[in-house]
Amino acid sequence: MRVGVSDPRGPKFWGFVPYVFPVAAFLFAVFGPISGLAATMIGLSAFGLFHAVGLFDFRQRAPRIAELTLGAGYVDVEKAGSRNQRIHAKDIVGATTARTSSGLLLTLMHKNREHPITLSVPDEATAEKVRHALGIGHGGFGVVAWRTLGDGSRRSAFVGRILAAAASFITVGVTLAIAPSVGAGVGFILSIFGFVGAILGLGGLLASPAEPSVVMAADGLRLRTPRGWFALPYEAVQSVDEHPTGLAFTVPEPYRSVLVERSSFLFGGPSGHDHHVIVSQIRAAALRARGMGPMKNDVTGRVDVLRRNGETPRDWLVRLDMAGQMLAAGSGYRGNTLDLEDLWAILEDPEAEAELRAAAARVLRHSTQPETRVRIDAAVAAVRDEATHRRLRIAVRDDLDAAGQELAYLDATERTSTARRGDAYGRPLPDR
């Protein structure tokens, strides 16, 4: 499927690619088979080029058209140049969706990225396929955060790189244009600027990323304003607009308005497209908080019969196997009250209870449809929570006795873990 992909920084190693040639040239000047003036000129030029490259921000400014290949627990981004990558479900720590006039924006927070990844898909059906592959539920999950302000080290690094690059290139130019002796004198005078600039430039390169300025979580927004952090429930967002200096929020009294500042793209701020994505996602979240978004088709009540209700693990699995056999026998079989589509809906819903998802997987394994096993494996592969993943894996085991024993052991382990954590005051929880 063809989609638009916006991944500002891309996979980590791409951030170091622009520096490869200057570093290689500098090493050649120091350790290569040359010496004297030639080695000095190459070394100084490489030093200047290293810092000049740092003046340019190679982040992606606009979406790229790419091909998506969906798999069990992953999405492959292909034909997108430097943004080609595999996105694993377990690497996604937050996701949210916005509907626009041109389609849907699915924004993903990757645990190894400074900036979110946004997929622009044409319709709800395509977005649903991507969400299934990555184990993302109807309401999204986790936290998505954007950095709209660069920190002081980035600005200092920018100035430092200009000083270091200028000192190097002026020295090389004077040496080649006038005389080596004159170049040596100019280089000596400018060396202090080059040295200080290099320290500032390297400091910016190695500095930690700036704090996020806009944080979207399940309970609302956290905004970094000129006066400090501001918590804002989604239903309190009356409007949000793109402002030349940042994001302007209209909120109820007594605050009325809140501003989140935005740095220039050159100093670490978002691109115009990323700014548009932030606004779109916040507006969509505000509409959902007012009940204006699409409603989820919740089938939990229709599969409540699958709950354990105090049964031993083995007895529960036996009952689920019987339900699966009745389902495989056909919808007209006496005693069958389960619908195949309801079971798939529960299994593939990341927001559903782990017990019901495991039960649905156990029943569905009896289905005679040829794609059943592949579809179950895909749903299990997209699960991020380790306990839920183990429970689903146990539920689809063919060996009934082994599955019952593993499930009993998992229950005991979870009870022990809960007892050790205790209550909010550190006191052990009572036995149940």
C-alpha beads as a LAMMPS data file, in Angstrom:
LAMMPS data file: protein, C-alpha beads

432 atoms
431 bonds

1 atom types
1 bond types

-500.0 500.0 xlo xhi
-500.0 500.0 ylo yhi
-500.0 500.0 zlo zhi

Masses

1 110.0

Atoms # bond

1 1 1 0.000 0.000 0.000
2 1 1 1.197 3.533 -0.809
3 1 1 1.274 6.066 2.036
4 1 1 3.014 9.277 3.020
5 1 1 5.763 8.858 5.623
6 1 1 7.118 11.645 7.810
7 1 1 10.045 10.546 9.981
8 1 1 12.029 13.742 10.737
9 1 1 15.238 12.142 11.958
10 1 1 14.923 8.644 10.527
11 1 1 16.863 5.617 11.825
12 1 1 19.670 6.714 14.152
13 1 1 22.622 5.851 11.928
14 1 1 21.483 8.305 9.230
15 1 1 22.298 11.191 11.572
16 1 1 25.993 10.303 11.404
17 1 1 26.246 9.762 7.630
18 1 1 26.963 13.455 6.734
19 1 1 30.003 13.381 9.021
20 1 1 31.593 10.275 7.507
21 1 1 33.511 12.023 4.702
22 1 1 34.984 14.855 6.856
23 1 1 36.117 12.334 9.502
24 1 1 37.625 10.047 6.849
25 1 1 39.476 12.988 5.249
26 1 1 40.830 14.118 8.621
27 1 1 42.069 10.612 9.438
28 1 1 43.682 10.418 5.999
29 1 1 45.508 13.703 6.651
30 1 1 46.784 12.456 10.022
31 1 1 47.618 8.822 9.235
32 1 1 47.781 8.748 5.421
33 1 1 50.889 8.630 3.179
34 1 1 51.146 12.431 2.955
35 1 1 52.822 15.015 5.139
36 1 1 53.794 18.646 5.297
37 1 1 51.664 21.409 3.851
38 1 1 49.354 19.061 1.900
39 1 1 48.444 17.085 5.027
40 1 1 47.870 20.299 6.977
41 1 1 45.565 21.743 4.298
42 1 1 43.543 18.524 4.019
43 1 1 43.269 18.250 7.795
44 1 1 42.144 21.867 8.224
45 1 1 39.670 21.555 5.331
46 1 1 38.220 18.369 6.853
47 1 1 37.980 20.085 10.240
48 1 1 36.108 23.017 8.702
49 1 1 33.848 20.768 6.615
50 1 1 32.934 18.716 9.700
51 1 1 31.577 21.825 11.400
52 1 1 30.047 23.273 8.234
53 1 1 28.011 20.080 7.763
54 1 1 26.632 20.541 11.273
55 1 1 25.094 23.872 10.228
56 1 1 22.560 22.050 8.064
57 1 1 19.604 20.212 9.558
58 1 1 19.066 17.025 7.582
59 1 1 15.715 16.254 9.166
60 1 1 12.896 15.463 6.785
61 1 1 10.732 18.521 6.084
62 1 1 7.892 16.972 4.057
63 1 1 6.302 13.498 3.786
64 1 1 7.733 10.970 1.358
65 1 1 5.617 8.608 -0.666
66 1 1 6.469 5.061 0.410
67 1 1 5.268 1.482 0.152
68 1 1 4.095 -0.258 3.320
69 1 1 4.336 -4.021 3.740
70 1 1 2.456 -5.324 6.765
71 1 1 3.588 -8.366 8.716
72 1 1 2.972 -10.135 12.002
73 1 1 3.902 -7.489 14.546
74 1 1 5.743 -5.160 12.186
75 1 1 5.426 -2.719 9.276
76 1 1 8.097 -2.374 6.585
77 1 1 8.559 1.093 5.074
78 1 1 10.001 0.667 1.586
79 1 1 10.915 2.868 -1.397
80 1 1 11.371 5.853 0.944
81 1 1 15.144 6.286 0.583
82 1 1 16.831 7.025 3.900
83 1 1 13.494 6.470 5.689
84 1 1 13.328 2.779 4.741
85 1 1 12.922 0.796 7.942
86 1 1 11.045 -1.905 9.807
87 1 1 8.781 -0.622 12.577
88 1 1 8.208 -3.294 15.225
89 1 1 5.073 -3.272 17.375
90 1 1 7.164 -3.664 20.532
91 1 1 9.118 -0.475 19.688
92 1 1 6.008 1.721 19.611
93 1 1 5.354 3.460 22.944
94 1 1 2.522 5.735 21.861
95 1 1 0.074 6.224 19.001
96 1 1 -2.744 8.586 18.055
97 1 1 -4.886 9.218 14.973
98 1 1 -6.333 12.325 13.340
99 1 1 -8.829 12.458 10.483
100 1 1 -8.233 15.183 7.912
101 1 1 -9.810 16.192 4.610
102 1 1 -7.174 14.166 2.724
103 1 1 -7.228 11.000 4.844
104 1 1 -5.873 9.923 8.212
105 1 1 -2.695 10.791 10.072
106 1 1 -1.395 7.917 12.211
107 1 1 1.347 9.269 14.489
108 1 1 3.619 6.761 16.221
109 1 1 6.095 7.385 19.045
110 1 1 9.103 5.102 18.543
111 1 1 11.190 4.337 21.612
112 1 1 14.423 4.959 19.654
113 1 1 13.409 8.264 18.029
114 1 1 13.537 11.879 19.163
115 1 1 10.567 12.747 16.961
116 1 1 7.336 10.855 16.194
117 1 1 6.772 9.050 12.892
118 1 1 3.599 9.983 11.006
119 1 1 1.966 7.809 8.361
120 1 1 -0.518 9.561 6.060
121 1 1 -3.006 6.946 4.873
122 1 1 -5.951 7.480 2.499
123 1 1 -8.795 5.877 4.450
124 1 1 -9.957 4.190 7.653
125 1 1 -9.567 0.684 6.216
126 1 1 -5.856 1.237 5.515
127 1 1 -5.310 2.772 8.944
128 1 1 -7.033 -0.230 10.561
129 1 1 -4.679 -2.634 8.782
130 1 1 -1.646 -0.705 10.050
131 1 1 -3.075 -0.594 13.583
132 1 1 -3.670 -4.355 13.544
133 1 1 -0.103 -5.037 12.394
134 1 1 1.312 -2.850 15.184
135 1 1 -1.162 -3.811 17.934
136 1 1 -2.721 -0.353 18.254
137 1 1 -6.286 -0.096 19.520
138 1 1 -9.172 2.142 18.461
139 1 1 -8.302 4.838 21.005
140 1 1 -4.525 4.808 20.541
141 1 1 -2.311 4.367 23.585
142 1 1 0.700 5.614 25.476
143 1 1 2.352 8.996 25.059
144 1 1 3.253 10.966 21.926
145 1 1 5.526 13.990 22.356
146 1 1 6.973 16.698 20.119
147 1 1 9.915 19.051 20.614
148 1 1 9.007 22.501 19.359
149 1 1 11.869 24.344 21.082
150 1 1 15.595 23.811 20.730
151 1 1 17.662 24.221 23.875
152 1 1 20.486 26.705 24.485
153 1 1 23.182 24.190 23.566
154 1 1 21.816 23.949 20.014
155 1 1 22.052 27.713 19.502
156 1 1 25.530 27.825 21.020
157 1 1 26.577 24.906 18.827
158 1 1 25.352 26.734 15.723
159 1 1 27.495 29.760 16.523
160 1 1 30.441 27.545 17.452
161 1 1 30.271 25.673 14.149
162 1 1 30.319 28.939 12.229
163 1 1 33.432 30.048 14.150
164 1 1 35.244 26.711 13.699
165 1 1 34.402 26.412 9.999
166 1 1 35.271 30.048 9.279
167 1 1 38.624 29.823 11.104
168 1 1 39.574 26.696 9.149
169 1 1 38.498 27.897 5.703
170 1 1 40.040 31.382 6.134
171 1 1 43.348 29.825 7.143
172 1 1 43.306 27.420 4.192
173 1 1 42.305 30.210 1.768
174 1 1 45.030 32.613 2.921
175 1 1 47.656 29.865 2.812
176 1 1 46.821 28.836 -0.745
177 1 1 46.135 32.346 -2.083
178 1 1 49.014 34.269 -0.501
179 1 1 51.747 32.272 1.206
180 1 1 52.141 29.488 3.787
181 1 1 53.880 31.839 6.206
182 1 1 50.997 34.320 6.067
183 1 1 48.523 31.473 6.445
184 1 1 50.379 30.228 9.516
185 1 1 50.113 33.680 11.115
186 1 1 46.412 33.977 10.350
187 1 1 45.828 30.438 11.598
188 1 1 47.590 31.241 14.868
189 1 1 45.410 34.314 15.396
190 1 1 42.189 32.448 14.526
191 1 1 43.070 29.264 16.421
192 1 1 41.395 30.440 19.610
193 1 1 38.135 31.020 17.712
194 1 1 38.434 27.636 16.032
195 1 1 39.163 25.885 19.333
196 1 1 36.255 27.489 21.210
197 1 1 33.951 26.964 18.232
198 1 1 34.895 23.281 18.022
199 1 1 34.096 22.769 21.710
200 1 1 30.699 24.448 21.329
201 1 1 29.945 22.530 18.141
202 1 1 30.862 19.143 19.592
203 1 1 28.941 19.980 22.757
204 1 1 25.809 20.523 20.708
205 1 1 26.386 17.325 18.748
206 1 1 26.703 15.246 21.914
207 1 1 24.058 17.057 23.970
208 1 1 20.889 15.279 25.047
209 1 1 17.704 16.127 23.126
210 1 1 15.658 19.060 24.365
211 1 1 12.621 18.415 26.547
212 1 1 9.361 17.836 24.671
213 1 1 7.108 20.883 24.497
214 1 1 3.822 19.175 23.587
215 1 1 2.962 15.868 25.273
216 1 1 -0.212 13.948 24.378
217 1 1 -1.244 11.319 26.948
218 1 1 -4.476 9.468 27.688
219 1 1 -5.568 11.999 30.314
220 1 1 -4.785 15.168 28.366
221 1 1 -2.037 17.510 27.192
222 1 1 1.076 18.706 28.969
223 1 1 2.352 21.942 27.433
224 1 1 5.685 23.621 28.040
225 1 1 4.880 27.337 28.053
226 1 1 7.048 30.413 28.765
227 1 1 5.641 30.334 32.316
228 1 1 6.266 26.629 32.887
229 1 1 4.370 23.376 32.370
230 1 1 0.617 23.582 31.856
231 1 1 -1.759 20.588 32.117
232 1 1 -4.774 20.782 29.823
233 1 1 -7.599 18.212 29.502
234 1 1 -8.597 17.604 25.898
235 1 1 -12.187 18.755 26.480
236 1 1 -10.828 22.143 27.639
237 1 1 -9.158 22.821 24.274
238 1 1 -11.561 25.269 22.643
239 1 1 -9.239 25.861 19.694
240 1 1 -5.605 25.488 18.679
241 1 1 -4.032 27.457 15.856
242 1 1 -0.683 27.698 14.156
243 1 1 0.980 30.931 15.196
244 1 1 4.160 32.446 13.701
245 1 1 5.910 31.909 17.034
246 1 1 4.300 28.628 18.051
247 1 1 0.952 27.073 18.976
248 1 1 -1.841 29.291 20.324
249 1 1 -4.465 27.541 22.491
250 1 1 -7.807 29.051 23.463
251 1 1 -8.897 27.651 26.845
252 1 1 -11.582 28.445 29.462
253 1 1 -11.264 31.109 32.152
254 1 1 -9.216 32.206 33.955
255 1 1 -6.367 31.517 31.505
256 1 1 -8.129 32.238 28.186
257 1 1 -5.031 31.594 26.068
258 1 1 -1.877 29.510 26.294
259 1 1 1.137 29.760 23.990
260 1 1 3.673 27.045 23.248
261 1 1 6.695 28.611 21.615
262 1 1 8.306 27.239 18.478
263 1 1 11.949 27.478 17.428
264 1 1 13.120 27.845 13.869
265 1 1 13.647 24.555 12.042
266 1 1 17.341 25.489 11.954
267 1 1 17.475 25.444 15.763
268 1 1 15.559 22.208 16.293
269 1 1 11.964 23.346 15.876
270 1 1 9.402 21.340 13.875
271 1 1 8.976 21.675 10.136
272 1 1 5.819 23.198 8.708
273 1 1 4.404 19.725 8.062
274 1 1 5.167 18.530 11.597
275 1 1 3.538 21.667 12.989
276 1 1 0.433 20.832 10.957
277 1 1 0.462 17.257 12.301
278 1 1 0.637 18.489 15.911
279 1 1 -2.338 20.801 15.392
280 1 1 -4.344 18.097 13.599
281 1 1 -3.740 15.517 16.343
282 1 1 -4.689 17.928 19.135
283 1 1 -7.857 19.025 17.346
284 1 1 -8.848 15.399 16.764
285 1 1 -8.247 14.523 20.427
286 1 1 -10.360 17.502 21.538
287 1 1 -13.238 16.363 19.286
288 1 1 -13.018 12.803 20.621
289 1 1 -13.134 14.118 24.192
290 1 1 -16.454 15.768 23.304
291 1 1 -17.822 12.530 21.891
292 1 1 -17.551 13.628 18.269
293 1 1 -15.169 10.935 17.059
294 1 1 -16.124 7.557 15.547
295 1 1 -17.439 5.135 18.158
296 1 1 -15.770 1.810 18.819
297 1 1 -17.729 -1.373 18.124
298 1 1 -17.319 -3.054 21.512
299 1 1 -18.332 -6.735 21.453
300 1 1 -17.157 -7.574 24.983
301 1 1 -20.669 -8.222 26.254
302 1 1 -21.285 -10.814 23.543
303 1 1 -18.299 -12.964 24.552
304 1 1 -18.582 -12.714 28.360
305 1 1 -19.425 -16.430 28.396
306 1 1 -15.713 -17.091 27.766
307 1 1 -14.562 -15.699 31.137
308 1 1 -12.993 -18.131 33.636
309 1 1 -15.250 -17.227 36.554
310 1 1 -13.092 -19.069 39.093
311 1 1 -12.479 -22.244 37.053
312 1 1 -9.157 -24.023 37.217
313 1 1 -6.946 -23.327 34.182
314 1 1 -7.427 -26.851 32.795
315 1 1 -11.216 -26.833 33.225
316 1 1 -11.377 -23.436 31.546
317 1 1 -9.310 -24.617 28.572
318 1 1 -11.470 -27.732 28.213
319 1 1 -14.599 -25.584 28.120
320 1 1 -13.035 -23.302 25.527
321 1 1 -12.092 -26.308 23.392
322 1 1 -15.700 -27.514 23.529
323 1 1 -16.882 -24.055 22.451
324 1 1 -14.382 -24.131 19.610
325 1 1 -15.574 -27.522 18.436
326 1 1 -19.204 -26.332 18.453
327 1 1 -18.176 -23.242 16.508
328 1 1 -16.364 -25.364 13.930
329 1 1 -19.464 -27.574 13.606
330 1 1 -21.474 -24.613 12.320
331 1 1 -23.627 -21.746 13.530
332 1 1 -26.713 -23.984 13.662
333 1 1 -25.164 -26.363 16.188
334 1 1 -27.206 -26.511 19.389
335 1 1 -25.634 -24.590 22.264
336 1 1 -23.407 -22.378 20.115
337 1 1 -23.930 -18.708 21.019
338 1 1 -20.624 -17.327 19.743
339 1 1 -20.096 -15.383 16.555
340 1 1 -16.873 -15.855 14.613
341 1 1 -16.453 -12.147 13.851
342 1 1 -16.951 -11.240 17.516
343 1 1 -14.147 -13.605 18.478
344 1 1 -11.791 -12.094 15.901
345 1 1 -12.748 -8.608 17.059
346 1 1 -11.810 -9.448 20.671
347 1 1 -8.594 -11.250 19.779
348 1 1 -7.361 -8.437 17.535
349 1 1 -8.366 -5.633 19.915
350 1 1 -5.307 -4.465 21.906
351 1 1 -7.655 -2.706 24.333
352 1 1 -9.570 -5.882 25.240
353 1 1 -8.904 -7.805 28.478
354 1 1 -6.066 -10.327 28.289
355 1 1 -8.322 -13.112 29.603
356 1 1 -10.907 -12.604 26.867
357 1 1 -8.247 -12.306 24.150
358 1 1 -6.661 -15.570 25.281
359 1 1 -10.067 -17.263 25.403
360 1 1 -10.936 -16.065 21.898
361 1 1 -7.613 -17.361 20.582
362 1 1 -8.255 -20.795 22.158
363 1 1 -11.714 -21.039 20.604
364 1 1 -10.627 -19.750 17.199
365 1 1 -7.836 -22.305 16.867
366 1 1 -10.580 -24.850 16.111
367 1 1 -11.798 -22.868 13.101
368 1 1 -11.521 -24.667 9.779
369 1 1 -10.770 -21.499 7.811
370 1 1 -7.343 -21.818 6.127
371 1 1 -6.025 -18.412 7.268
372 1 1 -6.902 -18.975 10.941
373 1 1 -3.453 -19.935 12.233
374 1 1 -1.695 -17.138 10.355
375 1 1 -4.183 -14.584 11.636
376 1 1 -3.876 -15.782 15.238
377 1 1 -0.070 -15.676 15.045
378 1 1 -0.232 -12.137 13.641
379 1 1 -2.458 -10.987 16.515
380 1 1 -0.136 -12.559 19.103
381 1 1 2.985 -11.069 17.484
382 1 1 1.539 -7.547 17.766
383 1 1 1.076 -7.762 21.564
384 1 1 3.466 -5.462 23.472
385 1 1 2.621 -6.434 27.059
386 1 1 4.769 -9.425 28.023
387 1 1 2.224 -10.983 30.406
388 1 1 -0.556 -10.775 27.805
389 1 1 1.779 -12.169 25.148
390 1 1 2.618 -15.181 27.334
391 1 1 -1.041 -15.766 28.165
392 1 1 -1.979 -15.808 24.486
393 1 1 0.906 -18.108 23.599
394 1 1 -0.138 -20.545 26.319
395 1 1 -3.783 -20.423 25.244
396 1 1 -3.073 -21.643 21.707
397 1 1 -0.870 -24.580 22.726
398 1 1 -2.023 -27.948 21.421
399 1 1 -1.007 -29.843 24.569
400 1 1 -3.942 -29.296 26.933
401 1 1 -2.215 -30.505 30.107
402 1 1 0.950 -28.495 29.454
403 1 1 -1.089 -25.390 28.657
404 1 1 -3.084 -25.789 31.889
405 1 1 0.084 -26.166 33.964
406 1 1 1.742 -23.128 32.351
407 1 1 -1.366 -21.030 32.857
408 1 1 -1.551 -22.039 36.540
409 1 1 2.135 -21.129 36.970
410 1 1 1.552 -17.751 35.269
411 1 1 -1.410 -17.059 37.590
412 1 1 0.702 -17.866 40.654
413 1 1 3.576 -15.698 39.405
414 1 1 1.294 -12.722 38.831
415 1 1 -0.298 -13.100 42.271
416 1 1 3.133 -13.187 43.910
417 1 1 4.266 -10.136 41.957
418 1 1 1.131 -8.217 42.957
419 1 1 1.583 -9.133 46.634
420 1 1 5.209 -7.964 46.593
421 1 1 4.290 -4.605 45.063
422 1 1 1.703 -4.054 47.799
423 1 1 -0.757 -1.188 47.932
424 1 1 -0.090 2.491 47.384
425 1 1 1.399 2.758 50.896
426 1 1 3.736 -0.216 50.532
427 1 1 1.578 -2.549 52.648
428 1 1 1.064 -6.150 51.474
429 1 1 -2.259 -6.740 49.771
430 1 1 -4.663 -9.175 51.478
431 1 1 -5.133 -12.626 49.993
432 1 1 -8.160 -12.990 47.773

Bonds

1 1 1 2
2 1 2 3
3 1 3 4
4 1 4 5
5 1 5 6
6 1 6 7
7 1 7 8
8 1 8 9
9 1 9 10
10 1 10 11
11 1 11 12
12 1 12 13
13 1 13 14
14 1 14 15
15 1 15 16
16 1 16 17
17 1 17 18
18 1 18 19
19 1 19 20
20 1 20 21
21 1 21 22
22 1 22 23
23 1 23 24
24 1 24 25
25 1 25 26
26 1 26 27
27 1 27 28
28 1 28 29
29 1 29 30
30 1 30 31
31 1 31 32
32 1 32 33
33 1 33 34
34 1 34 35
35 1 35 36
36 1 36 37
37 1 37 38
38 1 38 39
39 1 39 40
40 1 40 41
41 1 41 42
42 1 42 43
43 1 43 44
44 1 44 45
45 1 45 46
46 1 46 47
47 1 47 48
48 1 48 49
49 1 49 50
50 1 50 51
51 1 51 52
52 1 52 53
53 1 53 54
54 1 54 55
55 1 55 56
56 1 56 57
57 1 57 58
58 1 58 59
59 1 59 60
60 1 60 61
61 1 61 62
62 1 62 63
63 1 63 64
64 1 64 65
65 1 65 66
66 1 66 67
67 1 67 68
68 1 68 69
69 1 69 70
70 1 70 71
71 1 71 72
72 1 72 73
73 1 73 74
74 1 74 75
75 1 75 76
76 1 76 77
77 1 77 78
78 1 78 79
79 1 79 80
80 1 80 81
81 1 81 82
82 1 82 83
83 1 83 84
84 1 84 85
85 1 85 86
86 1 86 87
87 1 87 88
88 1 88 89
89 1 89 90
90 1 90 91
91 1 91 92
92 1 92 93
93 1 93 94
94 1 94 95
95 1 95 96
96 1 96 97
97 1 97 98
98 1 98 99
99 1 99 100
100 1 100 101
101 1 101 102
102 1 102 103
103 1 103 104
104 1 104 105
105 1 105 106
106 1 106 107
107 1 107 108
108 1 108 109
109 1 109 110
110 1 110 111
111 1 111 112
112 1 112 113
113 1 113 114
114 1 114 115
115 1 115 116
116 1 116 117
117 1 117 118
118 1 118 119
119 1 119 120
120 1 120 121
121 1 121 122
122 1 122 123
123 1 123 124
124 1 124 125
125 1 125 126
126 1 126 127
127 1 127 128
128 1 128 129
129 1 129 130
130 1 130 131
131 1 131 132
132 1 132 133
133 1 133 134
134 1 134 135
135 1 135 136
136 1 136 137
137 1 137 138
138 1 138 139
139 1 139 140
140 1 140 141
141 1 141 142
142 1 142 143
143 1 143 144
144 1 144 145
145 1 145 146
146 1 146 147
147 1 147 148
148 1 148 149
149 1 149 150
150 1 150 151
151 1 151 152
152 1 152 153
153 1 153 154
154 1 154 155
155 1 155 156
156 1 156 157
157 1 157 158
158 1 158 159
159 1 159 160
160 1 160 161
161 1 161 162
162 1 162 163
163 1 163 164
164 1 164 165
165 1 165 166
166 1 166 167
167 1 167 168
168 1 168 169
169 1 169 170
170 1 170 171
171 1 171 172
172 1 172 173
173 1 173 174
174 1 174 175
175 1 175 176
176 1 176 177
177 1 177 178
178 1 178 179
179 1 179 180
180 1 180 181
181 1 181 182
182 1 182 183
183 1 183 184
184 1 184 185
185 1 185 186
186 1 186 187
187 1 187 188
188 1 188 189
189 1 189 190
190 1 190 191
191 1 191 192
192 1 192 193
193 1 193 194
194 1 194 195
195 1 195 196
196 1 196 197
197 1 197 198
198 1 198 199
199 1 199 200
200 1 200 201
201 1 201 202
202 1 202 203
203 1 203 204
204 1 204 205
205 1 205 206
206 1 206 207
207 1 207 208
208 1 208 209
209 1 209 210
210 1 210 211
211 1 211 212
212 1 212 213
213 1 213 214
214 1 214 215
215 1 215 216
216 1 216 217
217 1 217 218
218 1 218 219
219 1 219 220
220 1 220 221
221 1 221 222
222 1 222 223
223 1 223 224
224 1 224 225
225 1 225 226
226 1 226 227
227 1 227 228
228 1 228 229
229 1 229 230
230 1 230 231
231 1 231 232
232 1 232 233
233 1 233 234
234 1 234 235
235 1 235 236
236 1 236 237
237 1 237 238
238 1 238 239
239 1 239 240
240 1 240 241
241 1 241 242
242 1 242 243
243 1 243 244
244 1 244 245
245 1 245 246
246 1 246 247
247 1 247 248
248 1 248 249
249 1 249 250
250 1 250 251
251 1 251 252
252 1 252 253
253 1 253 254
254 1 254 255
255 1 255 256
256 1 256 257
257 1 257 258
258 1 258 259
259 1 259 260
260 1 260 261
261 1 261 262
262 1 262 263
263 1 263 264
264 1 264 265
265 1 265 266
266 1 266 267
267 1 267 268
268 1 268 269
269 1 269 270
270 1 270 271
271 1 271 272
272 1 272 273
273 1 273 274
274 1 274 275
275 1 275 276
276 1 276 277
277 1 277 278
278 1 278 279
279 1 279 280
280 1 280 281
281 1 281 282
282 1 282 283
283 1 283 284
284 1 284 285
285 1 285 286
286 1 286 287
287 1 287 288
288 1 288 289
289 1 289 290
290 1 290 291
291 1 291 292
292 1 292 293
293 1 293 294
294 1 294 295
295 1 295 296
296 1 296 297
297 1 297 298
298 1 298 299
299 1 299 300
300 1 300 301
301 1 301 302
302 1 302 303
303 1 303 304
304 1 304 305
305 1 305 306
306 1 306 307
307 1 307 308
308 1 308 309
309 1 309 310
310 1 310 311
311 1 311 312
312 1 312 313
313 1 313 314
314 1 314 315
315 1 315 316
316 1 316 317
317 1 317 318
318 1 318 319
319 1 319 320
320 1 320 321
321 1 321 322
322 1 322 323
323 1 323 324
324 1 324 325
325 1 325 326
326 1 326 327
327 1 327 328
328 1 328 329
329 1 329 330
330 1 330 331
331 1 331 332
332 1 332 333
333 1 333 334
334 1 334 335
335 1 335 336
336 1 336 337
337 1 337 338
338 1 338 339
339 1 339 340
340 1 340 341
341 1 341 342
342 1 342 343
343 1 343 344
344 1 344 345
345 1 345 346
346 1 346 347
347 1 347 348
348 1 348 349
349 1 349 350
350 1 350 351
351 1 351 352
352 1 352 353
353 1 353 354
354 1 354 355
355 1 355 356
356 1 356 357
357 1 357 358
358 1 358 359
359 1 359 360
360 1 360 361
361 1 361 362
362 1 362 363
363 1 363 364
364 1 364 365
365 1 365 366
366 1 366 367
367 1 367 368
368 1 368 369
369 1 369 370
370 1 370 371
371 1 371 372
372 1 372 373
373 1 373 374
374 1 374 375
375 1 375 376
376 1 376 377
377 1 377 378
378 1 378 379
379 1 379 380
380 1 380 381
381 1 381 382
382 1 382 383
383 1 383 384
384 1 384 385
385 1 385 386
386 1 386 387
387 1 387 388
388 1 388 389
389 1 389 390
390 1 390 391
391 1 391 392
392 1 392 393
393 1 393 394
394 1 394 395
395 1 395 396
396 1 396 397
397 1 397 398
398 1 398 399
399 1 399 400
400 1 400 401
401 1 401 402
402 1 402 403
403 1 403 404
404 1 404 405
405 1 405 406
406 1 406 407
407 1 407 408
408 1 408 409
409 1 409 410
410 1 410 411
411 1 411 412
412 1 412 413
413 1 413 414
414 1 414 415
415 1 415 416
416 1 416 417
417 1 417 418
418 1 418 419
419 1 419 420
420 1 420 421
421 1 421 422
422 1 422 423
423 1 423 424
424 1 424 425
425 1 425 426
426 1 426 427
427 1 427 428
428 1 428 429
429 1 429 430
430 1 430 431
431 1 431 432
